[in-house]
């Protein structure tokens, strides 16, 4: 990379990071509304059926070929299963038992399995700066988690919700590592994601039929607008940017957007849900963001 190209690449990474963080920080509020009268499994199916169609349209607009090799289709299936089936099935179920803020906070820990699995399967070195940033961020996340745990509804099955959240994190991490492999890097981003979303939506539909029965649809405009927002902004716009971050930064550092996402989610909750900040929450947010800065400032060497 030349000196002229490096600032452009850095600017692209910063732009993608900010957009993904801002949008995913807002999706937790919307997801909470998706687990009402409609079974979560069907809400997920609608989301990724629409997102897959949107991703196909984007591929056609970009004049990308939709043809993938047999290995590419196999990768798309694995990404679809891990990211757009298991991950989101666990997340939506977790939000039945936990506040959206607590689930968002837990997902900030995605950086840990990403870094460990990337070290094991991709041979990516974990730098001292990453470790230092992780320790600071984890301290902040712990404070946020304590605060959110205290504010969780007493009737909620918190332990089950946390278990489902952890399962979702491992599923998302699996998809992230798949994207970081040489096969993943070789695939055209948008067509691969289009197929992954459509295959994931098909599996989601089969799972929904097997577990909750015939499709259920709510006609409230808020629900329908939420589906559209999660599909287009929360999926079509963000997943190509996020997987680009994985390819540019590696799975561990890319997952650091998950540290800032809960802070955004809590900020929006302050505006729309009457979220009340305490000294514990403020301290956690400051530490989490400080860890983010330390980790992202650490350049990879060797």
C-alpha positions in Angstrom: 0.0 0.0 0.0 1.4 3.5 -1.0 1.5 6.5 1.4 -1.4 8.0 -0.6 -3.5 4.9 -0.4 -3.0 4.3 3.4 -5.0 7.5 4.5 -7.8 6.6 2.1 -7.9 3.1 3.4 -7.9 4.4 7.0 -10.7 6.8 6.2 -12.7 4.0 4.7 -12.3 1.9 7.8 -13.2 4.8 10.1 -16.3 5.5 8.1 -17.4 1.9 8.1 -16.8 1.6 11.8 -18.9 4.7 12.6 -21.8 3.7 10.4 -22.0 0.1 11.7 -21.8 1.3 15.3 -24.5 4.0 14.9 -26.9 1.7 13.1 -26.4 -1.4 15.2 -26.6 0.7 18.3 -30.1 1.6 17.2 -31.3 -1.9 16.2 -31.6 -3.2 19.8 -34.6 -0.9 20.4 -36.2 -2.1 17.2 -35.6 -5.8 17.9 -37.3 -5.4 21.2 -40.5 -4.5 19.4 -40.1 -7.5 17.1 -40.6 -10.0 19.9 -44.3 -9.3 20.7 -47.3 -11.0 19.2 -45.3 -12.4 16.2 -43.1 -15.3 17.1 -39.4 -14.2 17.0 -38.5 -16.9 14.5 -40.9 -15.5 11.9 -39.7 -11.9 12.5 -36.2 -13.1 11.8 -37.4 -14.9 8.7 -39.1 -11.8 7.3 -36.0 -9.7 8.1 -33.5 -11.8 6.2 -35.9 -12.6 3.3 -36.2 -8.9 2.7 -32.5 -8.3 3.4 -31.5 -11.0 1.0 -33.7 -9.5 -1.7 -32.2 -6.1 -0.9 -28.6 -7.5 -1.1 -29.4 -9.1 -4.5 -30.7 -5.8 -5.8 -27.5 -4.1 -4.5 -25.4 -6.8 -6.3 -27.3 -6.2 -9.6 -26.9 -2.4 -9.2 -23.2 -2.9 -8.8 -23.2 -5.3 -11.7 -21.7 -8.1 -9.6 -22.0 -11.6 -10.8 -24.3 -13.7 -8.6 -22.5 -16.9 -9.5 -20.4 -18.4 -6.8 -18.2 -21.5 -6.9 -19.3 -24.6 -5.1 -16.9 -23.7 -2.3 -18.3 -20.2 -2.3 -21.9 -21.5 -2.0 -20.8 -23.8 0.8 -19.3 -20.8 2.6 -22.4 -18.8 2.1 -24.5 -21.6 3.6 -22.2 -21.8 6.7 -22.3 -18.0 7.1 -26.0 -18.0 6.7 -26.5 -20.8 9.2 -24.1 -19.3 11.8 -24.9 -15.6 11.3 -28.4 -15.3 10.0 -30.0 -18.3 11.7 -28.2 -19.3 15.0 -27.0 -15.9 16.0 -30.2 -14.1 15.5 -32.5 -16.9 16.8 -30.5 -16.8 20.0 -30.5 -12.9 20.2 -34.3 -12.5 19.6 -35.0 -15.2 22.2 -32.6 -13.6 24.7 -34.5 -10.3 24.4 -37.6 -12.0 25.7 -35.8 -12.5 29.0 -33.4 -9.6 29.2 -33.4 -5.9 28.6 -32.1 -4.9 25.2 -29.3 -2.9 26.9 -28.0 -6.0 28.7 -28.0 -8.1 25.5 -26.1 -5.3 23.7 -23.6 -5.1 26.6 -23.0 -8.9 26.4 -22.4 -8.7 22.7 -19.6 -6.3 23.3 -17.7 -9.4 24.5 -17.7 -10.7 20.9 -14.1 -9.4 20.6 -12.9 -12.1 22.9 -13.9 -15.3 21.0 -13.1 -13.5 17.8 -9.5 -12.8 18.9 -9.1 -16.3 20.4 -10.5 -18.1 17.4 -8.6 -15.9 14.9 -5.4 -16.8 16.8 -6.2 -20.6 16.6 -7.6 -20.9 13.1 -6.1 -17.9 11.2 -2.8 -17.5 13.0 -3.4 -13.8 13.8 -1.2 -12.5 16.5 -2.8 -10.8 19.5 -0.8 -7.6 20.2 0.0 -6.2 23.6 -2.1 -3.1 22.7 -5.1 -5.3 21.9 -4.7 -7.1 25.3 -4.4 -3.8 27.2 -7.4 -2.3 25.4 -9.4 -5.5 26.0 -8.7 -5.4 29.7 -9.8 -1.8 30.0 -12.9 -2.4 27.9 -13.9 -5.5 29.8 -13.7 -3.6 33.0 -16.1 -1.0 31.5 -18.4 -3.7 30.1 -18.5 -5.4 33.5 -19.7 -2.2 35.1 -22.3 -1.7 32.4 -23.4 -5.3 32.9 -23.8 -4.9 36.6 -25.9 -1.8 36.1 -28.1 -3.5 33.4 -28.5 -6.7 35.5 -29.8 -4.6 38.4 -32.4 -3.0 36.1 -33.5 -6.2 34.5 -37.2 -7.0 35.1 -37.6 -9.3 38.2 -39.9 -11.7 36.3 -37.2 -12.2 33.6 -35.3 -15.4 33.4 -31.9 -13.7 33.4 -29.7 -16.7 33.5 -31.5 -18.3 30.5 -31.2 -15.0 28.6 -27.5 -14.7 29.3 -27.0 -18.3 28.2 -28.8 -17.6 24.9 -26.8 -14.5 24.4 -23.5 -16.4 24.9 -24.7 -19.0 22.3 -25.5 -16.2 19.9 -22.1 -14.6 20.5 -20.3 -17.9 19.6 -22.4 -18.2 16.5 -21.6 -14.7 15.4 -17.9 -15.3 16.1 -18.0 -18.4 13.9 -19.4 -16.4 11.0 -16.7 -13.7 11.6 -13.9 -16.3 11.5 -15.3 -17.8 8.3 -15.1 -14.4 6.7 -11.5 -14.0 7.8 -10.4 -17.2 6.1 -8.6 -17.2 2.7 -11.8 -18.7 1.1 -13.9 -16.0 2.7 -11.6 -13.2 1.6 -11.7 -14.5 -2.0 -15.5 -14.3 -2.3 -17.2 -11.3 -3.8 -18.7 -9.6 -0.7 -22.2 -8.6 -1.8 -23.1 -11.7 -3.8 -21.9 -14.0 -1.0 -23.9 -12.1 1.6 -27.0 -12.1 -0.6 -26.8 -15.9 -0.8 -26.0 -16.2 2.9 -29.0 -14.2 3.8 -31.4 -15.9 1.5 -30.2 -19.4 2.5 -30.4 -18.3 6.2 -33.9 -17.0 5.7 -34.9 -20.3 4.1 -33.6 -22.2 7.1 -35.3 -19.7 9.4 -38.6 -20.4 7.7 -38.2 -24.1 8.0 -37.4 -23.8 11.7 -40.4 -21.5 12.2 -42.8 -23.9 10.5 -41.4 -26.8 12.6 -41.5 -25.0 15.9 -44.3 -22.4 15.9 -46.4 -23.3 12.9 -47.8 -21.2 10.1 -46.5 -17.7 9.4 -47.9 -14.9 11.6 -47.7 -11.2 10.5 -48.5 -8.1 12.5 -50.0 -5.1 10.6 -48.9 -2.3 12.9 -46.9 0.2 10.9 -44.3 0.2 13.7 -43.7 -3.5 13.3 -43.6 -3.3 9.5 -41.3 -0.3 9.6 -39.1 -2.2 12.1 -38.8 -5.1 9.7 -37.8 -2.8 6.9 -35.3 -0.9 9.0 -33.6 -4.0 10.4 -33.5 -5.6 6.9 -32.2 -2.6 4.9 -30.3 -0.4 7.3 -29.5 -3.1 9.9 -28.5 -5.7 7.4 -28.0 -4.6 3.8 -26.1 -1.4 4.7 -24.1 -2.7 7.7 -23.1 -6.3 7.0 -21.0 -5.5 3.9 -19.3 -2.8 5.9 -18.7 -5.0 8.9 -17.3 -7.9 6.9 -15.1 -5.4 5.1 -13.8 -4.4 8.6 -13.1 -8.1 9.3 -11.1 -8.4 6.1 -9.2 -5.1 6.8 -8.7 -5.3 10.5 -9.1 -9.0 11.4 -12.0 -10.5 13.4 -10.7 -9.4 16.8 -10.3 -5.7 16.1 -13.4 -5.5 13.9 -15.5 -6.7 16.8 -14.5 -3.7 18.8 -17.5 -1.8 17.3 -19.4 -4.0 19.7 -17.9 -2.0 22.6 -19.3 1.3 21.3 -22.7 -0.2 20.3 -24.0 -0.6 23.9 -23.1 3.0 24.6 -25.1 4.1 21.5 -27.9 1.8 22.5 -28.1 3.2 26.0 -27.9 6.8 24.7 -30.9 6.1 22.5 -32.6 4.4 25.3 -32.1 7.6 27.4 -34.0 9.5 24.7 -36.8 7.0 23.9 -37.1 4.7 26.9 -36.3 7.0 29.8 -33.0 5.1 30.5 -31.5 6.6 33.7 -27.7 7.0 33.9 -26.0 6.3 37.2 -22.4 6.7 38.2 -21.8 3.0 37.5 -23.1 3.3 34.0 -21.2 6.4 33.2 -18.0 4.9 34.5 -18.5 1.7 32.5 -19.2 3.7 29.3 -16.0 5.8 29.8 -13.9 2.7 30.4 -15.4 0.9 27.5 -14.7 3.7 25.1 -11.1 4.2 26.5 -10.4 0.5 25.9 -11.8 0.9 22.3 -9.3 3.8 21.7 -6.4 1.9 23.1 -7.1 -1.3 21.1 -7.7 0.5 17.8 -4.6 2.6 18.3 -2.4 -0.5 18.5 -0.9 -1.2 15.1 -0.5 -4.8 14.0 3.2 -5.6 13.6 4.9 -8.6 12.0 
